[in-house]
Amino acid sequence: MNRDPTSPAILLHVEGAAVLVVSLLLYREVGASWWMFVLLILAPDLSILGYLAGSRVGAVTYNVVHTYALPAVLFAAGFITEAGLMMGIALIWGAHIGVDRLLGFGLKYPAGFRPTHLQRVIDSN
């Protein structure tokens, strides 16, 4: 692995760490239950069940749930409506994705569960 701190692979890991930290700080500010956090932090990984319908459906299902777009929209909706529960769920979701990126887990390709977009970046360094 390239240890250059400006390499795309390192920057993607740092980005994941930043999203995780910001999600945790905002979660504390929202005042949502930490029990809820513990119970839901792995919920996005239920999207792996999409692989039961094949690798293409699995990759699409996993990727839709593991991009920042949906939790960002959910957080915005919660913020606008002052719905703390909605914001809390969005922040748990964002924290989950941040941890995945920090650990090197990325979006999937239809070729199978193992190859990810982060692996391609890491392998190209």
MMTF fields as JSON, N, C-alpha, C and O atoms, coordinates in Angstrom:
{
  "mmtfVersion": "1.0.0",
  "mmtfProducer": "UNKNOWN",
  "numBonds": 499,
  "numAtoms": 500,
  "numGroups": 125,
  "numChains": 1,
  "numModels": 1,
  "chainsPerModel": [1],
  "groupsPerChain": [125],
  "chainIdList": ["A"],
  "bondAtomList": [4, 2, 8, 6, 12, 10, 16, 14, 20, 18, 24, 22, 28, 26, 32, 30, 36, 34, 40, 38, 44, 42, 48, 46, 52, 50, 56, 54, 60, 58, 64, 62, 68, 66, 72, 70, 76, 74, 80, 78, 84, 82, 88, 86, 92, 90, 96, 94, 100, 98, 104, 102, 108, 106, 112, 110, 116, 114, 120, 118, 124, 122, 128, 126, 132, 130, 136, 134, 140, 138, 144, 142, 148, 146, 152, 150, 156, 154, 160, 158, 164, 162, 168, 166, 172, 170, 176, 174, 180, 178, 184, 182, 188, 186, 192, 190, 196, 194, 200, 198, 204, 202, 208, 206, 212, 210, 216, 214, 220, 218, 224, 222, 228, 226, 232, 230, 236, 234, 240, 238, 244, 242, 248, 246, 252, 250, 256, 254, 260, 258, 264, 262, 268, 266, 272, 270, 276, 274, 280, 278, 284, 282, 288, 286, 292, 290, 296, 294, 300, 298, 304, 302, 308, 306, 312, 310, 316, 314, 320, 318, 324, 322, 328, 326, 332, 330, 336, 334, 340, 338, 344, 342, 348, 346, 352, 350, 356, 354, 360, 358, 364, 362, 368, 366, 372, 370, 376, 374, 380, 378, 384, 382, 388, 386, 392, 390, 396, 394, 400, 398, 404, 402, 408, 406, 412, 410, 416, 414, 420, 418, 424, 422, 428, 426, 432, 430, 436, 434, 440, 438, 444, 442, 448, 446, 452, 450, 456, 454, 460, 458, 464, 462, 468, 466, 472, 470, 476, 474, 480, 478, 484, 482, 488, 486, 492, 490, 496, 494],
  "bondOrderList": [1, 1, 1, 1, 1, 1, 1, 1, 1, 1, 1, 1, 1, 1, 1, 1, 1, 1, 1, 1, 1, 1, 1, 1, 1, 1, 1, 1, 1, 1, 1, 1, 1, 1, 1, 1, 1, 1, 1, 1, 1, 1, 1, 1, 1, 1, 1, 1, 1, 1, 1, 1, 1, 1, 1, 1, 1, 1, 1, 1, 1, 1, 1, 1, 1, 1, 1, 1, 1, 1, 1, 1, 1, 1, 1, 1, 1, 1, 1, 1, 1, 1, 1, 1, 1, 1, 1, 1, 1, 1, 1, 1, 1, 1, 1, 1, 1, 1, 1, 1, 1, 1, 1, 1, 1, 1, 1, 1, 1, 1, 1, 1, 1, 1, 1, 1, 1, 1, 1, 1, 1, 1, 1, 1],
  "groupList": [{"groupName": "MET", "atomNameList": ["N", "CA", "C", "O"], "elementList": ["N", "C", "C", "O"], "formalChargeList": [0, 0, 0, 0], "bondAtomList": [1, 0, 2, 1, 3, 2], "bondOrderList": [1, 1, 2], "singleLetterCode": "M", "chemCompType": "L-PEPTIDE LINKING"}, {"groupName": "ASN", "atomNameList": ["N", "CA", "C", "O"], "elementList": ["N", "C", "C", "O"], "formalChargeList": [0, 0, 0, 0], "bondAtomList": [1, 0, 2, 1, 3, 2], "bondOrderList": [1, 1, 2], "singleLetterCode": "N", "chemCompType": "L-PEPTIDE LINKING"}, {"groupName": "ARG", "atomNameList": ["N", "CA", "C", "O"], "elementList": ["N", "C", "C", "O"], "formalChargeList": [0, 0, 0, 0], "bondAtomList": [1, 0, 2, 1, 3, 2], "bondOrderList": [1, 1, 2], "singleLetterCode": "R", "chemCompType": "L-PEPTIDE LINKING"}, {"groupName": "ASP", "atomNameList": ["N", "CA", "C", "O"], "elementList": ["N", "C", "C", "O"], "formalChargeList": [0, 0, 0, 0], "bondAtomList": [1, 0, 2, 1, 3, 2], "bondOrderList": [1, 1, 2], "singleLetterCode": "D", "chemCompType": "L-PEPTIDE LINKING"}, {"groupName": "PRO", "atomNameList": ["N", "CA", "C", "O"], "elementList": ["N", "C", "C", "O"], "formalChargeList": [0, 0, 0, 0], "bondAtomList": [1, 0, 2, 1, 3, 2], "bondOrderList": [1, 1, 2], "singleLetterCode": "P", "chemCompType": "L-PEPTIDE LINKING"}, {"groupName": "THR", "atomNameList": ["N", "CA", "C", "O"], "elementList": ["N", "C", "C", "O"], "formalChargeList": [0, 0, 0, 0], "bondAtomList": [1, 0, 2, 1, 3, 2], "bondOrderList": [1, 1, 2], "singleLetterCode": "T", "chemCompType": "L-PEPTIDE LINKING"}, {"groupName": "SER", "atomNameList": ["N", "CA", "C", "O"], "elementList": ["N", "C", "C", "O"], "formalChargeList": [0, 0, 0, 0], "bondAtomList": [1, 0, 2, 1, 3, 2], "bondOrderList": [1, 1, 2], "singleLetterCode": "S", "chemCompType": "L-PEPTIDE LINKING"}, {"groupName": "ALA", "atomNameList": ["N", "CA", "C", "O"], "elementList": ["N", "C", "C", "O"], "formalChargeList": [0, 0, 0, 0], "bondAtomList": [1, 0, 2, 1, 3, 2], "bondOrderList": [1, 1, 2], "singleLetterCode": "A", "chemCompType": "L-PEPTIDE LINKING"}, {"groupName": "ILE", "atomNameList": ["N", "CA", "C", "O"], "elementList": ["N", "C", "C", "O"], "formalChargeList": [0, 0, 0, 0], "bondAtomList": [1, 0, 2, 1, 3, 2], "bondOrderList": [1, 1, 2], "singleLetterCode": "I", "chemCompType": "L-PEPTIDE LINKING"}, {"groupName": "LEU", "atomNameList": ["N", "CA", "C", "O"], "elementList": ["N", "C", "C", "O"], "formalChargeList": [0, 0, 0, 0], "bondAtomList": [1, 0, 2, 1, 3, 2], "bondOrderList": [1, 1, 2], "singleLetterCode": "L", "chemCompType": "L-PEPTIDE LINKING"}, {"groupName": "HIS", "atomNameList": ["N", "CA", "C", "O"], "elementList": ["N", "C", "C", "O"], "formalChargeList": [0, 0, 0, 0], "bondAtomList": [1, 0, 2, 1, 3, 2], "bondOrderList": [1, 1, 2], "singleLetterCode": "H", "chemCompType": "L-PEPTIDE LINKING"}, {"groupName": "VAL", "atomNameList": ["N", "CA", "C", "O"], "elementList": ["N", "C", "C", "O"], "formalChargeList": [0, 0, 0, 0], "bondAtomList": [1, 0, 2, 1, 3, 2], "bondOrderList": [1, 1, 2], "singleLetterCode": "V", "chemCompType": "L-PEPTIDE LINKING"}, {"groupName": "GLU", "atomNameList": ["N", "CA", "C", "O"], "elementList": ["N", "C", "C", "O"], "formalChargeList": [0, 0, 0, 0], "bondAtomList": [1, 0, 2, 1, 3, 2], "bondOrderList": [1, 1, 2], "singleLetterCode": "E", "chemCompType": "L-PEPTIDE LINKING"}, {"groupName": "GLY", "atomNameList": ["N", "CA", "C", "O"], "elementList": ["N", "C", "C", "O"], "formalChargeList": [0, 0, 0, 0], "bondAtomList": [1, 0, 2, 1, 3, 2], "bondOrderList": [1, 1, 2], "singleLetterCode": "G", "chemCompType": "PEPTIDE LINKING"}, {"groupName": "TYR", "atomNameList": ["N", "CA", "C", "O"], "elementList": ["N", "C", "C", "O"], "formalChargeList": [0, 0, 0, 0], "bondAtomList": [1, 0, 2, 1, 3, 2], "bondOrderList": [1, 1, 2], "singleLetterCode": "Y", "chemCompType": "L-PEPTIDE LINKING"}, {"groupName": "TRP", "atomNameList": ["N", "CA", "C", "O"], "elementList": ["N", "C", "C", "O"], "formalChargeList": [0, 0, 0, 0], "bondAtomList": [1, 0, 2, 1, 3, 2], "bondOrderList": [1, 1, 2], "singleLetterCode": "W", "chemCompType": "L-PEPTIDE LINKING"}, {"groupName": "PHE", "atomNameList": ["N", "CA", "C", "O"], "elementList": ["N", "C", "C", "O"], "formalChargeList": [0, 0, 0, 0], "bondAtomList": [1, 0, 2, 1, 3, 2], "bondOrderList": [1, 1, 2], "singleLetterCode": "F", "chemCompType": "L-PEPTIDE LINKING"}, {"groupName": "LYS", "atomNameList": ["N", "CA", "C", "O"], "elementList": ["N", "C", "C", "O"], "formalChargeList": [0, 0, 0, 0], "bondAtomList": [1, 0, 2, 1, 3, 2], "bondOrderList": [1, 1, 2], "singleLetterCode": "K", "chemCompType": "L-PEPTIDE LINKING"}, {"groupName": "GLN", "atomNameList": ["N", "CA", "C", "O"], "elementList": ["N", "C", "C", "O"], "formalChargeList": [0, 0, 0, 0], "bondAtomList": [1, 0, 2, 1, 3, 2], "bondOrderList": [1, 1, 2], "singleLetterCode": "Q", "chemCompType": "L-PEPTIDE LINKING"}],
  "groupTypeList": [0, 1, 2, 3, 4, 5, 6, 4, 7, 8, 9, 9, 10, 11, 12, 13, 7, 7, 11, 9, 11, 11, 6, 9, 9, 9, 14, 2, 12, 11, 13, 7, 6, 15, 15, 0, 16, 11, 9, 9, 8, 9, 7, 4, 3, 9, 6, 8, 9, 13, 14, 9, 7, 13, 6, 2, 11, 13, 7, 11, 5, 14, 1, 11, 11, 10, 5, 14, 7, 9, 4, 7, 11, 9, 16, 7, 7, 13, 16, 8, 5, 12, 7, 13, 9, 0, 0, 13, 8, 7, 9, 8, 15, 13, 7, 10, 8, 13, 11, 3, 2, 9, 9, 13, 16, 13, 9, 17, 14, 4, 7, 13, 16, 2, 4, 5, 10, 9, 18, 2, 11, 8, 3, 6, 1],
  "groupIdList": [1, 2, 3, 4, 5, 6, 7, 8, 9, 10, 11, 12, 13, 14, 15, 16, 17, 18, 19, 20, 21, 22, 23, 24, 25, 26, 27, 28, 29, 30, 31, 32, 33, 34, 35, 36, 37, 38, 39, 40, 41, 42, 43, 44, 45, 46, 47, 48, 49, 50, 51, 52, 53, 54, 55, 56, 57, 58, 59, 60, 61, 62, 63, 64, 65, 66, 67, 68, 69, 70, 71, 72, 73, 74, 75, 76, 77, 78, 79, 80, 81, 82, 83, 84, 85, 86, 87, 88, 89, 90, 91, 92, 93, 94, 95, 96, 97, 98, 99, 100, 101, 102, 103, 104, 105, 106, 107, 108, 109, 110, 111, 112, 113, 114, 115, 116, 117, 118, 119, 120, 121, 122, 123, 124, 125],
  "secStructList": [7, 7, 7, 7, 6, 6, 1, 2, 2, 2, 2, 2, 2, 2, 2, 2, 2, 2, 2, 2, 2, 2, 2, 2, 2, 2, 2, 2, 2, 2, 6, 7, 7, 2, 2, 2, 2, 2, 2, 2, 6, 6, 4, 4, 4, 4, 4, 4, 4, 4, 4, 4, 4, 7, 2, 2, 2, 2, 2, 2, 2, 2, 2, 2, 2, 6, 1, 1, 2, 2, 2, 2, 2, 2, 2, 2, 2, 2, 2, 2, 2, 6, 7, 2, 2, 2, 2, 2, 2, 2, 2, 2, 2, 2, 2, 2, 2, 2, 2, 2, 2, 2, 2, 6, 7, 7, 7, 3, 3, 6, 6, 3, 3, 3, 3, 3, 2, 2, 2, 2, 2, 2, 2, 2, 7],
  "xCoordList": [0.842, 0.0, 0.878, 1.891, 0.496, 1.215, 1.033, -0.096, 2.12, 2.056, 2.117, 2.195, 2.084, 2.062, 0.759, -0.319, 0.834, -0.391, -1.328, -2.471, -0.85, -1.718, -2.275, -2.957, -1.987, -2.489, -4.008, -4.557, -4.685, -6.144, -6.619, -7.634, -5.909, -6.325, -6.311, -7.268, -5.24, -5.139, -6.213, -6.861, -6.406, -7.408, -8.816, -9.624, -9.121, -10.439, -10.627, -11.726, -9.562, -9.643, -9.836, -10.636, -9.105, -9.231, -10.634, -11.224, -11.161, -12.526, -13.532, -14.435, -13.378, -14.255, -14.153, -15.164, -12.926, -12.733, -13.402, -14.014, -13.29, -13.905, -15.424, -16.056, -16.006, -17.464, -17.893, -18.906, -17.136, -17.448, -17.429, -18.371, -16.372, -16.236, -17.343, -17.959, -17.599, -18.659, -20.021, -20.84, -20.267, -21.536, -21.707, -22.79, -20.641, -20.713, -20.942, -21.739, -20.25, -20.423, -21.837, -22.455, -22.341, -23.705, -24.734, -25.754, -24.466, -25.375, -25.504, -26.599, -24.373, -24.398, -25.224, -25.992, -25.064, -25.804, -27.303, -28.111, -27.671, -29.087, -29.739, -30.943, -28.943, -29.459, -30.189, -30.992, -29.919, -30.562, -29.965, -28.883, -30.668, -30.275, -29.037, -28.959, -28.083, -26.904, -27.259, -26.566, -28.325, -28.802, -29.278, -29.031, -29.963, -30.42, -29.208, -29.225, -28.171, -26.951, -26.388, -26.088, -26.249, -25.699, -26.574, -26.062, -27.882, -28.8, -28.825, -29.053, -28.59, -28.753, -27.455, -27.499, -26.313, -25.069, -24.77, -24.161, -25.174, -24.913, -26.099, -26.014, -27.197, -28.401, -28.149, -28.715, -27.325, -27.103, -26.522, -26.677, -25.859, -25.291, -26.345, -26.034, -27.583, -28.664, -28.858, -29.462, -28.343, -28.437, -27.671, -27.88, -26.796, -26.072, -27.051, -26.745, -28.219, -29.228, -29.627, -30.145, -29.391, -29.662, -28.882, -29.293, -27.75, -26.945, -27.66, -27.269, -28.686, -29.475, -30.193, -30.552, -30.402, -31.055, -30.034, -30.41, -28.762, -27.718, -26.748, -27.033, -25.588, -24.539, -24.886, -24.5, -25.604, -25.973, -26.954, -26.743, -28.017, -29.001, -28.324, -28.584, -27.465, -26.753, -25.888, -25.885, -25.149, -24.283, -25.106, -24.752, -26.203, -27.06, -27.644, -27.601, -28.187, -28.79, -27.763, -28.014, -26.613, -25.549, -25.109, -24.969, -24.891, -24.387, -25.381, -24.987, -26.663, -27.681, -27.658, -27.787, -27.495, -27.51, -26.17, -26.118, -25.095, -23.769, -23.191, -21.972, -24.045, -23.601, -24.134, -25.119, -23.487, -23.861, -25.148, -25.698, -25.637, -26.777, -28.042, -28.651, -28.44, -29.696, -29.642, -30.588, -28.569, -28.542, -28.481, -28.994, -27.862, -27.822, -29.219, -29.598, -29.987, -31.366, -32.222, -33.022, -32.058, -32.813, -32.478, -33.368, -31.19, -30.797, -31.412, -31.942, -31.342, -31.916, -33.414, -33.921, -34.117, -35.556, -35.815, -36.739, -35.005, -35.143, -34.84, -35.494, -33.857, -33.485, -34.606, -34.981, -35.133, -36.197, -37.45, -38.11, -37.769, -38.989, -38.74, -39.656, -37.503, -37.103, -37.417, -37.856, -37.183, -37.422, -36.1, -35.306, -35.884, -34.636, -34.379, -33.24, -35.428, -35.272, -34.765, -33.886, -35.315, -34.905, -33.436, -32.668, -33.058, -31.662, -30.749, -29.668, -31.179, -30.372, -30.124, -28.997, -31.168, -31.023, -30.092, -29.251, -30.239, -29.366, -27.908, -27.015, -27.664, -26.288, -25.694, -24.501, -26.5, -26.028, -25.643, -24.607, -26.48, -26.251, -24.957, -24.132, -24.789, -23.563, -22.333, -21.285, -22.45, -21.327, -20.946, -19.762, -21.943, -21.68, -20.87, -19.883, -21.297, -20.586, -19.176, -18.223, -19.041, -17.722, -16.784, -15.621, -17.275, -16.458, -16.064, -14.911, -17.022, -16.71, -15.581, -14.638, -15.67, -14.64, -13.301, -12.247, -13.349, -12.131, -11.434, -10.208, -12.208, -11.644, -11.332, -10.781, -11.682, -11.359, -12.462, -12.239, -13.654, -14.787, -15.455, -15.812, -15.619, -16.179, -17.412, -17.994, -17.795, -18.948, -18.6, -17.442, -19.609, -19.404, -19.623, -20.32, -19.007, -19.203, -20.023, -19.98, -20.771, -21.589, -20.776, -21.34, -19.464, -18.622, -18.593, -18.214, -18.983, -18.976, -18.871, -18.763, -18.904, -18.918, -17.554, -17.487, -16.494, -15.149, -14.622, -14.16, -14.668, -14.062, -14.844, -16.066, -14.132, -14.779, -14.08, -12.969, -14.735, -14.129, -12.881, -11.942, -12.839, -11.649, -10.478, -9.335, -10.74, -9.657, -9.021, -7.806, -9.827, -9.28, -8.392, -7.36, -8.777, -7.946, -6.659, -5.578, -6.767, -5.589, -4.648, -3.437, -5.188, -4.359, -3.678, -2.631, -4.258, -3.665, -2.527, -1.817, -2.344, -1.262, 0.024, 1.042],
  "yCoordList": [-1.186, 0.0, 1.237, 1.287, 2.216, 3.478, 4.265, 4.493, 4.677, 5.435, 6.941, 7.702, 7.384, 8.81, 9.393, 8.976, 10.355, 10.877, 11.593, 11.891, 11.871, 12.533, 11.556, 11.968, 10.261, 9.288, 9.177, 9.33, 8.911, 8.78, 7.746, 7.959, 6.642, 5.599, 6.127, 5.923, 6.797, 7.351, 8.408, 8.439, 9.272, 10.333, 9.762, 10.326, 8.66, 8.035, 7.454, 7.504, 6.907, 6.411, 7.572, 7.478, 8.652, 9.836, 10.422, 10.839, 10.451, 10.947, 10.115, 10.671, 8.811, 7.944, 8.247, 8.289, 8.458, 8.801, 10.125, 10.265, 11.092, 12.406, 12.294, 12.899, 11.532, 11.345, 10.659, 11.031, 9.674, 8.986, 9.958, 9.99, 10.743, 11.673, 12.721, 12.992, 13.311, 14.327, 13.707, 14.329, 12.497, 11.822, 11.607, 11.824, 11.18, 10.957, 12.258, 12.3, 13.312, 14.605, 15.144, 15.626, 15.062, 15.53, 14.649, 15.144, 13.363, 12.446, 12.854, 12.872, 13.177, 13.636, 14.912, 15.062, 15.832, 17.099, 16.902, 17.611, 15.944, 15.666, 15.095, 15.247, 14.446, 13.893, 12.574, 12.199, 11.877, 10.58, 9.53, 9.72, 8.45, 7.385, 6.634, 6.256, 6.429, 5.645, 4.168, 3.421, 3.737, 2.368, 2.173, 1.137, 3.186, 3.112, 3.031, 2.291, 3.784, 3.759, 2.336, 1.81, 1.725, 0.366, -0.631, -1.516, -0.483, -1.418, -1.28, -2.26, -0.06, 0.18, 0.332, 0.411, 0.375, 0.672, -0.349, 0.008, -1.574, -2.584, -2.809, -3.623, -2.101, -2.287, -2.117, -2.878, -1.154, -1.039, -2.302, -2.519, -3.126, -4.35, -5.398, -6.403, -5.18, -6.076, -6.024, -6.923, -4.971, -4.862, -5.98, -6.219, -6.658, -7.804, -8.895, -9.702, -8.908, -9.913, -9.822, -10.788, -8.677, -8.539, -9.533, -9.877, -9.998, -10.982, -12.324, -13.152, -12.545, -13.773, -13.806, -14.875, -12.63, -12.532, -12.442, -12.214, -12.614, -12.557, -11.421, -10.496, -11.511, -10.529, -9.132, -8.14, -9.042, -7.713, -7.015, -5.861, -7.709, -7.143, -6.85, -5.818, -7.75, -7.55, -6.311, -5.54, -6.11, -4.934, -3.652, -2.685, -3.642, -2.449, -2.162, -1.026, -3.186, -3.018, -2.504, -1.543, -3.151, -2.758, -1.32, -0.53, -0.979, 0.352, 1.462, 2.536, 1.215, 2.231, 2.552, 3.711, 1.525, 1.716, 2.239, 2.82, 2.042, 2.425, 3.654, 3.789, 4.53, 5.841, 6.89, 6.66, 8.025, 9.082, 9.811, 10.546, 9.629, 10.416, 10.216, 11.195, 8.986, 8.742, 9.202, 9.842, 8.903, 9.432, 10.96, 11.577, 11.571, 13.04, 13.611, 14.589, 13.003, 13.451, 13.215, 14.072, 12.065, 11.769, 12.767, 13.232, 13.094, 14.071, 15.434, 16.097, 15.849, 17.148, 17.187, 18.185, 16.114, 16.057, 16.13, 16.812, 15.432, 15.485, 16.855, 17.313, 17.504, 18.852, 19.842, 20.646, 19.775, 20.701, 20.508, 21.477, 19.266, 18.972, 18.885, 18.615, 19.115, 19.039, 17.667, 17.558, 16.638, 15.257, 14.639, 14.167, 14.65, 14.141, 12.68, 12.29, 11.87, 10.45, 10.256, 9.43, 11.015, 10.922, 11.337, 10.683, 12.429, 12.866, 11.82, 11.545, 11.237, 10.218, 9.016, 8.529, 8.538, 7.387, 7.731, 6.919, 8.921, 9.347, 9.401, 9.015, 9.871, 9.971, 8.599, 8.384, 7.681, 6.304, 5.708, 5.056, 5.939, 5.431, 6.02, 5.296, 7.328, 7.977, 7.469, 7.271, 7.255, 6.723, 5.333, 5.01, 4.514, 3.168, 3.238, 2.522, 4.095, 4.226, 4.757, 4.303, 5.716, 6.248, 5.169, 5.117, 4.305, 3.197, 2.272, 1.855, 1.956, 1.096, 1.686, 0.979, 2.967, 3.605, 3.653, 3.423, 3.949, 3.975, 2.623, 2.554, 1.555, 0.205, -0.331, -1.423, 0.433, 0.03, -0.705, -1.226, -0.758, -1.392, -0.36, 0.727, -0.7, 0.259, -0.263, -1.275, 0.448, 0.067, -1.173, -1.397, -1.961, -3.26, -3.191, -2.316, -4.138, -4.321, -5.591, -6.505, -5.656, -6.851, -8.141, -9.234, -8.024, -9.211, -10.074, -11.244, -9.52, -10.286, -9.378, -8.159, -9.988, -9.212, -8.619, -7.524, -9.3, -8.877, -7.617, -6.714, -7.511, -6.325, -5.056, -5.014, -4.025, -2.759, -1.595, -1.738, -0.452, 0.729, 1.148, 1.657, 0.954, 1.328, 0.41, 0.866, -0.872, -1.788, -1.385, -1.495, -0.924, -0.489, 0.733, 0.847, 1.642, 2.823, 2.399, 2.859, 1.525, 1.062, 0.31, 0.526, -0.568, -1.353, -0.496, -0.877, 0.659, 1.517, 2.373, 3.013, 2.397, 3.202, 2.447, 2.963],
  "zCoordList": [0.0, 0.0, 0.0, 0.697, -0.768, -0.867, 0.42, 0.852, 1.028, 2.284, 2.056, 3.02, 0.809, 0.501, 1.043, 0.619, 1.978, 2.599, 1.634, 1.982, 0.429, -0.55, -1.585, -2.523, -1.417, -2.392, -2.268, -1.177, -3.386, -3.335, -2.316, -1.653, -2.183, -1.243, 0.192, 0.938, 0.572, 1.932, 2.138, 3.185, 1.154, 1.281, 1.443, 2.18, 0.77, 0.919, 2.322, 2.874, 2.893, 4.273, 5.254, 6.185, 5.042, 5.903, 5.785, 6.781, 4.571, 4.36, 5.169, 5.795, 5.157, 5.947, 7.432, 8.133, 7.915, 9.329, 9.659, 10.718, 8.763, 8.993, 9.056, 9.922, 8.153, 8.163, 9.46, 10.051, 9.899, 11.148, 12.326, 13.118, 12.444, 13.572, 13.552, 14.583, 12.39, 12.29, 12.609, 13.286, 12.129, 12.421, 13.921, 14.464, 14.589, 16.035, 16.795, 17.732, 16.397, 17.07, 16.882, 17.832, 15.663, 15.406, 16.118, 16.599, 16.183, 16.878, 18.344, 18.905, 18.946, 20.34, 20.475, 21.426, 19.518, 19.56, 19.361, 19.961, 18.522, 18.269, 19.527, 19.737, 20.348, 21.594, 21.438, 22.293, 20.362, 20.133, 21.072, 21.626, 21.235, 22.151, 21.647, 20.478, 22.54, 22.176, 22.061, 21.37, 22.725, 22.537, 21.101, 20.485, 20.582, 19.194, 18.263, 17.28, 18.574, 17.768, 17.725, 16.653, 18.896, 18.979, 18.214, 17.528, 18.334, 17.677, 16.156, 15.447, 15.652, 14.212, 13.424, 12.196, 14.085, 13.37, 12.265, 11.256, 12.429, 11.388, 10.454, 9.534, 10.677, 9.853, 8.353, 7.567, 7.916, 6.468, 5.83, 4.629, 6.627, 6.066, 5.734, 5.095, 6.157, 5.735, 4.221, 3.636, 3.591, 2.131, 1.43, 0.241, 2.146, 1.59, 1.155, 0.277, 1.774, 1.411, -0.059, -0.619, -0.687, -2.112, -2.953, -4.061, -2.422, -3.15, -3.28, -4.102, -2.491, -2.641, -3.986, -4.479, -4.578, -5.891, -7.021, -8.172, -6.714, -7.731, -7.472, -6.712, -8.125, -7.856, -8.366, -7.75, -9.473, -9.985, -9.038, -8.665, -8.655, -7.721, -6.385, -5.766, -5.947, -4.688, -4.703, -3.743, -5.793, -5.895, -5.894, -5.218, -6.649, -6.699, -5.321, -4.848, -4.68, -3.354, -2.354, -1.628, -2.326, -1.4, -1.664, -0.73, -2.932, -3.277, -2.971, -2.517, -3.212, -2.906, -1.414, -1.02, -0.595, 0.858, 1.379, 2.462, 0.629, 1.106, 0.395, 0.283, -0.075, -0.556, 0.405, 1.107, 0.431, 1.374, 0.99, 1.81, -0.222, -0.704, 0.133, 0.565, 0.364, 1.091, 2.549, 3.009, 3.296, 4.662, 4.696, 5.629, 3.694, 3.643, 3.429, 4.074, 2.522, 2.276, 3.518, 3.891, 4.155, 5.374, 6.481, 7.193, 6.621, 7.641, 7.333, 8.225, 6.073, 5.689, 5.98, 6.492, 5.658, 5.939, 7.44, 7.882, 8.217, 9.666, 10.226, 11.164, 9.654, 10.1, 9.804, 10.657, 8.591, 8.177, 9.026, 9.401, 9.321, 10.084, 11.593, 12.371, 11.984, 13.396, 14.001, 15.146, 13.205, 13.636, 14.09, 13.276, 15.395, 15.952, 15.634, 15.376, 15.649, 15.34, 13.918, 13.673, 12.991, 11.591, 11.439, 10.733, 12.108, 12.048, 12.676, 12.155, 13.793, 14.454, 13.564, 13.469, 12.915, 12.015, 10.855, 10.468, 10.307, 9.208, 9.653, 8.898, 10.86, 11.358, 11.661, 11.45, 12.147, 12.343, 10.993, 10.859, 10.015, 8.661, 8.091, 7.533, 8.235, 7.759, 8.488, 7.874, 9.802, 10.575, 10.079, 9.978, 9.769, 9.252, 7.949, 7.78, 7.051, 5.774, 6.015, 5.381, 6.927, 7.259, 7.772, 7.37, 8.656, 9.168, 8.021, 7.921, 7.163, 6.015, 5.178, 4.821, 4.868, 4.042, 4.783, 4.188, 6.066, 6.875, 6.845, 6.763, 6.911, 6.922, 5.529, 5.392, 4.494, 3.133, 2.404, 1.311, 2.989, 2.306, 1.418, 1.872, 0.17, -0.771, -1.465, -1.074, -2.498, -3.307, -4.126, -4.476, -4.419, -5.062, -6.571, -7.084, -7.256, -8.691, -8.91, -8.086, -10.014, -10.277, -10.417, -10.367, -10.59, -10.747, -9.488, -9.553, -8.359, -7.118, -5.911, -6.039, -4.737, -3.501, -3.161, -2.604, -3.476, -3.057, -3.744, -3.047, -5.076, -5.697, -5.341, -5.484, -4.878, -4.52, -5.203, -5.713, -5.211, -5.819, -5.052, -5.662, -3.751, -2.985, -3.295, -3.338, -3.511, -3.866, -5.186, -5.353, -6.112, -7.403, -7.23, -7.892, -6.354, -6.092, -5.406, -5.772, -4.413, -3.677, -4.607, -4.567, -5.441, -6.353, -7.408, -7.93, -7.731, -8.762, -8.217, -8.992, -6.91, -6.314, -6.311, -5.849]
}
